[in-house]
């Protein structure tokens, strides 16, 4: 039961992070392959 609750709680969070990364890659002109997670940071 706890595993099911954890899964359903974690799924929207992972989805939001995934969409944030995809949109960041799509909307940043010089994102590169890593999306700027190295040099420019995450914020």
GIBEL-V344102 format. One record per backbone hydrogen bond with DSSP energy under -0.5 kcal/mol. CO is the residue of the C=O (numbers start at 1). NH is the residue of the N-H. E is the energy in kcal/mol with one decimal. If there is no record, write none. Layout:
# GIBEL-V344102
co={CO/CO}
nh={NH/NH}
e={E/E}
This chain:
# GIBEL-V344102
co={1/2/3/4/5/6/7/8/9/10/11/12/13/14/15/16/17/18/19/20/21/22/23/24/27/28/31/34/36}
nh={5/6/7/8/9/10/11/12/13/14/15/16/17/18/19/20/21/22/23/24/25/26/27/28/29/31/36/37/41}
e={-2.1/-2.6/-2.4/-2.5/-1.9/-2.0/-2.1/-0.6/-0.6/-2.7/-2.4/-2.4/-2.3/-2.4/-2.6/-2.4/-2.2/-2.4/-2.9/-2.1/-2.3/-2.3/-2.4/-1.6/-0.6/-1.2/-0.7/-1.1/-0.5}
